[in-house]
């Protein structure tokens, strides 16, 4: 996904959530998907890149072995 589109969708989602507090997240996400182009003048490519980076799955680190103390 393009960073500017992600940023515009985030702006649309945020605007909708603030303007329509009684509506749910699903409705805000739907609004953002359908109306992101209207928010394109407000979009910032750097914010879009940051949002994409945050949304990336993080590589899992192997779990450290734990010592189990047994009472004798």
Number of C-alpha atoms within 10 A of each C-alpha: 8 10 18 22 19 24 25 26 27 22 20 27 24 16 15 19 18 12 10 12 10 8 12 11 14 10 14 22 18 13 17 23 17 12 15 20 16 14 19 17 9 12 22 16 15 12 16 21 17 13 15 15 11 10 9 8 7 8 6 6 6 6 6 6 6 6 6 6 6 5 4 3
